[in-house]
């Protein structure tokens, strides 16, 4: 008796490699999107402008709001700094003592938004309604932005690629930046 004919099993190695690579890419994207709580974590750009800005310089508080001289330049500088993207997580948080030092001893910019904004990053930055940029003093050497909401700041502040646009706008208005 003859044995039934069997065809050779053909393995499509290239198709299998493409499928595995595709699965890994999708898995990495989903894990990061879930942990960052941001489906667009990989994008750069920031289009929102603050509605109110406060500059603290060694205990003096200068408030800017829409329509006031200097507001548009500072608002655009904040947008431009955040739009350049996040370099990574800093691992820093802002204690109440550090926050008071930022207000009383150093030059600090605090920006407020009417609605929650999202800074896109591969880690969770949370929906923020306020941002604090240390310009001089503690943490100013790292281009960090502290994000917060309802009067408090979150831990794990992102490091921006640059805060130079903010420094330039402050300098143009006569504030210290060093």
Secondary structure, 3 states (H helix, E strand, C coil): CCCCCCCCCCCCHHHHHHHHHHHHHHHHHHHHHHHHCCCCCCCCCCCCCCCEEEEEECCEEEEEECCCCCHHHHHHHHHHHHHCCEEEECCCCCCHHHHHHHHHCCEEEEEEEEEEECCCCCCCCCCEEEEEEECCCCCHHHCEEEEEECCEECCCCEEECCCHHHHHHHHHCCCCCC
